[in-house]
Amino acid sequence: MEGLSVDLLTEALTEELLPELIALDRIIFDAIGDRYGDHVWREEHFQKRLEQKWQLSCVARTQGRLVGFWIASRRSPTTVHTHRVATHPEQQGQGVGKAMFELARKQAAQVGAGQMTLFVVLANRTAIAFYERVGFSQLKGDPLSEFIGDRPHAAIENNLVLMEGIHYRAMHRAL
Ligand SMILES: CC(C)(COP(=O)(O)OP(=O)(O)OC[C@H]1O[C@@H](n2cnc3c(N)ncnc32)[C@H](O)[C@@H]1OP(=O)(O)O)[C@@H](O)C(=O)NCCC(=O)NCCS
């Protein structure tokens, strides 16, 4: 997309873009509801301090206007977890999500994490198609049980767990 810039979402940039981040989250929530998440994100969700979040999250802008965000943090020594991803409805399908993924992936590699995980609502076919296109696959079997650990079952009901990365591929080859 012409004029697209993708930048790390530092803590300072989060403060600066907070109204736009919240507005974009609301637009997506109003458009697709619980296929997106349980609730709209407020200030505290975007501001929440999570391990290496400011090195692993990014935003996409055109002409200074926010068109997307990718929020992720460190989950374990090997894994980065993605919490929230959105492209403005008017800019979807134009490479914004992919450009954000590429930066998030590069940053994950830079901090030494070889894999990335996320939850996606089963009914969110658009997002699943997108994630599969950029290289995520459904986590199943033992790797899934390992990932879920002692999370309450309700937390994963109606969700798929997707994973992308070298360790997952290696695990699959070994199965
Ligand atoms: C999911 C989402 C972030 C994708 O972002 P996007 O900017 O539209 O994605 P891109 O344009 O970068 O697409 C990248 C690739 O995924 C593919 N893709 C995107 N949407 C797709 C769809 N609905 N069906 C099939 N493939 C799709 C594109 O074709 C593209 O492949 P290509 O490189 O071969 O052309 C966007 O649709 C969105 O914000 N959805 C609403 C919020 C949401 O569901 N977030 C995820 C919650 S877990």
The ligand as an SDF file (V2000), in Angstrom:
LIG
                    3D

 48 50  0  0  0  0  0  0  0  0999 V2000
   -7.1830  -10.4260   10.0510 C   0  0  0  0  0  0  0  0  0  0  0  0
   -6.7020   -9.0670    9.5550 C   0  0  0  0  0  0  0  0  0  0  0  0
   -5.8290   -8.4110   10.6220 C   0  0  0  0  0  0  0  0  0  0  0  0
   -5.8760   -9.2560    8.2650 C   0  0  0  0  0  0  0  0  0  0  0  0
   -5.2600   -8.0290    7.9400 O   0  0  0  0  0  0  0  0  0  0  0  0
   -5.1790   -7.4830    6.4410 P   0  0  0  0  0  0  0  0  0  0  0  0
   -4.4280   -6.1980    6.4960 O   0  0  0  0  0  0  0  0  0  0  0  0
   -6.5280   -7.4510    5.8410 O   0  0  0  0  0  0  0  0  0  0  0  0
   -4.3200   -8.6550    5.7530 O   0  0  0  0  0  0  0  0  0  0  0  0
   -3.3600   -8.5350    4.4650 P   0  0  0  0  0  0  0  0  0  0  0  0
   -4.0170   -7.6540    3.4540 O   0  0  0  0  0  0  0  0  0  0  0  0
   -1.9970   -8.1570    4.8990 O   0  0  0  0  0  0  0  0  0  0  0  0
   -3.3670  -10.0360    3.9550 O   0  0  0  0  0  0  0  0  0  0  0  0
   -2.2020  -10.8530    4.0120 C   0  0  0  0  0  0  0  0  0  0  0  0
   -2.4780  -12.1510    3.3340 C   0  0  0  0  0  0  0  0  0  0  0  0
   -3.5870  -12.8110    3.9760 O   0  0  0  0  0  0  0  0  0  0  0  0
   -4.5970  -13.0590    3.0040 C   0  0  0  0  0  0  0  0  0  0  0  0
   -5.9210  -12.7790    3.5480 N   0  0  0  0  0  0  0  0  0  0  0  0
   -6.3170  -11.6850    4.2430 C   0  0  0  0  0  0  0  0  0  0  0  0
   -7.6260  -11.7490    4.4990 N   0  0  0  0  0  0  0  0  0  0  0  0
   -8.0630  -12.8960    3.9150 C   0  0  0  0  0  0  0  0  0  0  0  0
   -9.3340  -13.5130    3.7750 C   0  0  0  0  0  0  0  0  0  0  0  0
  -10.4380  -12.9710    4.2850 N   0  0  0  0  0  0  0  0  0  0  0  0
   -9.4100  -14.6930    3.1220 N   0  0  0  0  0  0  0  0  0  0  0  0
   -8.3190  -15.2410    2.5590 C   0  0  0  0  0  0  0  0  0  0  0  0
   -7.0840  -14.7080    2.6620 N   0  0  0  0  0  0  0  0  0  0  0  0
   -6.9720  -13.5560    3.3090 C   0  0  0  0  0  0  0  0  0  0  0  0
   -4.3540  -12.0590    1.8990 C   0  0  0  0  0  0  0  0  0  0  0  0
   -4.8660  -12.5550    0.6740 O   0  0  0  0  0  0  0  0  0  0  0  0
   -2.8720  -11.9230    1.8710 C   0  0  0  0  0  0  0  0  0  0  0  0
   -2.2820  -12.9500    1.1020 O   0  0  0  0  0  0  0  0  0  0  0  0
   -1.3100  -12.5720   -0.1480 P   0  0  0  0  0  0  0  0  0  0  0  0
   -0.0660  -12.0720    0.4860 O   0  0  0  0  0  0  0  0  0  0  0  0
   -1.1780  -13.8490   -0.8510 O   0  0  0  0  0  0  0  0  0  0  0  0
   -2.0410  -11.5390   -0.9150 O   0  0  0  0  0  0  0  0  0  0  0  0
   -7.9040   -8.1290    9.1930 C   0  0  0  0  0  0  0  0  0  0  0  0
   -8.7770   -8.8320    8.3450 O   0  0  0  0  0  0  0  0  0  0  0  0
   -8.6720   -7.6340   10.4180 C   0  0  0  0  0  0  0  0  0  0  0  0
   -8.3050   -6.6370   11.0170 O   0  0  0  0  0  0  0  0  0  0  0  0
   -9.7620   -8.3260   10.7670 N   0  0  0  0  0  0  0  0  0  0  0  0
  -10.6010   -7.8950   11.8920 C   0  0  0  0  0  0  0  0  0  0  0  0
   -9.8970   -8.0290   13.2150 C   0  0  0  0  0  0  0  0  0  0  0  0
   -9.5190   -9.4590   13.5170 C   0  0  0  0  0  0  0  0  0  0  0  0
  -10.2490  -10.3950   13.2330 O   0  0  0  0  0  0  0  0  0  0  0  0
   -8.3520   -9.5960   14.1340 N   0  0  0  0  0  0  0  0  0  0  0  0
   -7.8190  -10.8730   14.5080 C   0  0  0  0  0  0  0  0  0  0  0  0
   -8.3640  -11.2770   15.8280 C   0  0  0  0  0  0  0  0  0  0  0  0
   -7.4870  -12.6970   16.4280 S   0  0  0  0  0  0  0  0  0  0  0  0
  1  2  1  0
  2  3  1  0
  2  4  1  0
  2 36  1  0
  4  5  1  0
  5  6  1  0
  6  7  2  0
  6  8  1  0
  6  9  1  0
  9 10  1  0
 10 11  2  0
 10 12  1  0
 10 13  1  0
 13 14  1  0
 14 15  1  0
 15 16  1  0
 15 30  1  0
 16 17  1  0
 17 18  1  0
 17 28  1  0
 18 19  1  0
 18 27  1  0
 19 20  2  0
 20 21  1  0
 21 22  1  0
 21 27  2  0
 22 23  1  0
 22 24  2  0
 24 25  1  0
 25 26  2  0
 26 27  1  0
 28 29  1  0
 28 30  1  0
 30 31  1  0
 31 32  1  0
 32 33  2  0
 32 34  1  0
 32 35  1  0
 36 37  1  0
 36 38  1  0
 38 39  2  0
 38 40  1  0
 40 41  1  0
 41 42  1  0
 42 43  1  0
 43 44  2  0
 43 45  1  0
 45 46  1  0
 46 47  1  0
 47 48  1  0
M  END
$$$$
